[in-house]
């Protein structure tokens, strides 16, 4: 399952984002280090279900009004403070927690009303936290690399073998290392000539490859946040920055759960179920949320998850079925599963994703839309409905 790490400074709104995305009960408070141990929960990316296209929307029990939600794992870890790599705050424990994630969402208080340590302040420059977070992760990885530095420079160890093994537990693969070397224009055979600055450049590029960061500009409804957000977009044109409010999304999700409104996560609107049952306080809160959506189109939380999975990680959604004529599994469930796969995946990759034994005994695959057999090296497309044939 895709794993997403929520990172950021204390009091930035990470736990609120986590609860809004997962509806898992977590401790939320406006003081530093509310989260001490990592929280783990399921969030969902939002896609259009193909059931309507194939004329089976009424029989599909896996979507909501034609919208399919595909699960992803989300980690909320303790807030990061300056010099975490030296042990401050939760130090290396924080960095250990987030390293299993394939992509990081930096929850940034864009209002400028909390500093890097999570303390209340005014007119704080949020760009400092973007730089600090990247720097702390880089310094931590740099410390790991330095453990092999001297022996590598003396030629006692092989570069790729050493770092592939060193970082295997952090979901950093050989491809990430090779791409980092290429981007940094560094030759591993000449590592004895590298300066420490060049080593840090390699580490930074490796982090960008293996742990890409998306920024969620939280608390955008606070007046000072808008100007800060515009400045961040100009300063960091290569970083995807999505404005939003985790608090607004959480309020909408909870109002929906309690039957006050009909709301699909990521939508630009909601419908009040029965206004006569609302208190004046609830009406006022819903009016605020309506104005927020009118201005910002969405809360940004669902957009962040979708952007992380589909735009940054380049994943696609494929629907495996057993009966390609009825689009069902053996129990008659229409489009029973929606699986996330990397772009460029093949039917054989899909078979292994379903179950290792199915992959091992893969025979053929059928495109359910065309009812045509496709080759094992066919490149799957987003939204494909595929039936796998396997032996025993």
N, C-alpha and C positions, 0 to 999 in steps of 0.2 A: 504494500500500500504506500502511496505517496505520503511523505512526511514533511510537514511545514513547521518551521520554528518561528515563534513570535519572540522578538528581541527588542530591547529598548532600555531606556533609563528608568529608574524607579518612578512611580506615579505618572507614567506616560499614558496609561490606559490599556496596558497589555491584557490584564485580567478581564477588563470589561470587554475588549475585543474577543477574547477567548470565550467568555460566557455567551456573548452575542452570536458567535459562530457555532458553538457547540451546545448551548443551553445546559451546560454542565455547571452545577453549583460550585462556585469558587469564592474565596474571600476577596472582597473588593474594598479598598479604603484609600483615602487620599494622603497616605504617608508612606515613606520609603520602605521597601522590603516586606510588603504585604505577602508576596509570594516568596517562600523560602525553598520549598521543594517543587520540582517541575510538575505541572498539571498536564495530563494527557486526555484528549477527547477526540470525538469524531466531528468534523465539519463536512461541508459538502460543496462541490462545484456544481454549477447550474448549467444545464444544456437543454436544448429542444429535443423532446422525445420523438422518435420517428413513428410513433403509433398512429398519429393523425395522417401522415403521408401514406401509410399502408392501409388506412381505413379501419384501424382497430382501436381507436381511442376509447371507445366505450368499454372494450374488453380489457384494456391495459390497466392493471392495478398498481403499477410501479411509478406512476407519475402523478403530478398535480396540475390539472388543467393544461396538459401537454408539456409540462416542465419536468425534467428528470433531474434528480439530485444524486450525484455520485460521491461516495464517501472518500474522505482523505483524513489522515491522522494529523492532529495539530498539537504542538507542544507550547506551553506557556512556561517560560523559565524565569528565574529571579532577575530583577533589574540589574543592568550593567552599569558600573560606575568607573570613572577614570582610574587607571592603574589596576584594573581587575587582574591583568596578567601577572601582577606582582603580589596578588593575594588580597587586594582590597575588596570590600563587599563580600560576595560569595566567591570571588576570585575564579580560580580554575574550575571549580565545581560548576559554575555557570557555563563556562566554555565547553566543558565535557557534556553537559546536558544538551546543548544545541547541535552538536556535531553530527548526529544521525540524520538531521534534516537535509533534504535535497535543495531546499530554497528557504530563505529567511525573509520574513516580513518585519521590517523595522517600524514599530509603533512609536511615532514621533509626536510629542506634544508641540504642535505648530503654533500654539498661542503665545509661547514665550513666557508662560507663567510658572514654569518649574525649571530648575537648573539641572545640571548633569547628575546631581546627587539626589534629585527628586524633591528638593526643598522649594517652597513657595518663593516666588520672586516676581519681578516685573521686567519686561523688555529684554528677556534672555534671547540670544541669537540661536535658534534651533539648528542652524547649520553646524554649530560646534558639536552637537550630539551625533550628527551623521558622520563627521570626521572621526570623532572619538570611538564610535562603535567599530568602524572599519579598522582603525588603528589598533584597538585592543585585540581583535581577532587576529590581525596580522602578527602582532608581537607574540601572541600565544603560539601560533604556528611556527614563527621564527625560532622560538625556544625549542620546539620539537626538532626542527631541522638542525639546529646547532649541535644536538646530541651526536650527530653523525658527521659533523662538519670536518673535524680534523682527519679522521680516517679516510673520508672521501678525497680530501685534498692530497693525501699521501698515496692515493691509488689503492688502498687496502679494501675498498668496497666498491661495488658496482652502483652507479647512480640510480638507475631505474629500479633495480631490484631492491635497493635499500629504501627508497622513498615509497615505492608501491607497498612494501611490507609495513613501513612505519605508519602510513596513513590508511591502511586497509580498514581499520576499525572506525574510521571517521568518514566513510563513504566517499573517499577521495581515490579515484581510479587512475590507472595508467594514462588514459586519454586526457584527463584533466592536467596531469603533470606534463605530458608532451605538448599540449596546447599552450600551457603557461610558458614553457621554454621557448616555443615559437614566437609567442606574442612579445615576450621580453627580449627576444633576439639573443639568447644565451646558449652556449654550447656546453653540454654536460661533460664532454671530454676535456674541456679546459677549465674545470671547476677550480683547479689549483690557482688560476689567475683571477677568479672572481673576487671582487671586493665585498664587504659586508652590505654596502648599498645595493649591489647587484643581487646578492642573496635575498635581501628584503624585497626587491622588485619581483624576483621569481615567486616568493611566498605570496605577495599581494596578488599577482596574476593567477596563481593557483587558487587562491581563495575566491576570486571573481569567477573562475571556471566552475569550481566545485560547490560553492555556497553563494550563489547570486543573491543579491539583496534588493528587495522591493520596499519602497517607503510608503507607509500609510500616514498621511498628514492628519493626525487626529485633532479633534476639538476645533474643527473648521468653523463651527457656528459662533465661536468667540470672536468679536470684532477685530482684535489685533491679528488674528490668525490669517486673514485673507492676504494682507500685505506680505506677511512672512512667507506664505505659500508661493506667491508670485515671485518673490526674490529667490526662493529655493529652486523654482523651475528654471530661472535664468542662470543660476550659479551651477546647477547640476543637470545640464541638458541630456546627459547620457544615462541618468538614473530615472527609472519610472517612479513617479510620485503621484499617489492617488489621494485626493482630499476626502475627508469624511468625518463621521462621528460614530464611534463605537457605542456611545451612550444612547444615541438616537436609534440605532439598530437594535440594541438590547430592549429598549422600551417598546419598539414595534413588535419584536418577537414575543415579548411577554404579554402584550396586549392581545396578540393573536391567539396565544395559548389559552388565555382566560376568556376567549370568545367575544371580546369587545370589538375586534376588527377582523376583517379578512385581508391577510397580507402574505404575499409570497416574497421571501428574502431576495433582495436586489431590485425589487420593483420601485417604480417612481410614484406609486400611489397605493392607497388602501381604501377599503370601504368599511364604514361603521356598521356593525351588525344590527344594533338596536339602540338608537340615541336616547330613548326614553329610560333606559336602564343605567345610564352613565351619571356619575356625580358631576358637579360643577368643576371640581378639580380635574377629573378625568377628561372632561370636554376641553378644558383649557390646555391640558397636556397634549391631547390629540390635535388640537388646532396648531400648537407649536410644531408638532411633527409634520403636519400637512404643509406648513409654510417652509419648513426645512426641505422637504422633498420637492416642493415647487421651485425652490431656488437652486438646489444642488442635484436634482434628478434622482439620486439615490444616496444611501448612507456611506457608500464606499466599501463596506465590509465584504459583501459578496463579490464586488468588482475586484477587490484585492485577491481573494482566493482564486477566482477564475483567471486573473492575469498571471498569478504565480504559476498555476498549473498549465495553462494553455499557451500563454505568450512567452513565458520565461523558460519553463521546462519543456515546452513543445510537445505536450501530450495530446493524444486523440482518444475518443471514446468509441469502443466497438461493442456490439451487442451479439454475444454468442447464443445460438438457439440449437435445439436438436432437430426440430421439424422445420425445414426451410420453407415448406408450403404454408404452414399455419403460423409460423414465427413463434413457436412455443418450445418449452421444455417437455419432458415426457409426462409431466403432470397437467399439461395444458395451459400453463402460465404464459401469457403473452409477453415477449421481450423480458424474460425473467432477470437478466443480469446486464449491467453496463460496466465495462471494464476499461480502466485507463491504461494505455500503452504508449510508449515513446513513438513519435512520428518516425516512419521508416520501418515499423514492425511488419512482420509477415504472418500468414496464417499459422505457421509452425510456432512462432513466438506466442501467438494467441493460445494455441493448444497447450503450451507449457504454462501459460498464465492460468488457464483453467485448472489443470492438474498435471503434475510431472509425468504420471503414467500415460496420460493422453498425449503429451508431447513426445514421449519416447516411442509410442506406437502410432504416431501420426501417419495417416495414409493419404488423405486428400481433404479439400475444403470446398464448400459450395457457397457462392454468393446468393443469399436468399432472395434478393430483389430480382435477379436475372435468372435464378435457378441454374446458373452455369457453374461448372467446376472451375476452380482457379488454382494456379500453381502454388507450390509451397513457398516460392520466393516472391509472390505477388505482394506489392506494397499496399497495405491496408489504408483505407481512407477514413477520415473522421465520419462517424455515423454508419459505417458498414454493419450489416447484419449477416453473420457468418455461421454456417453449420460445419462442424469439424467431424471428419470420418477418422476413426482410429480402430486399430486391432486390439487384440487381447494379449 
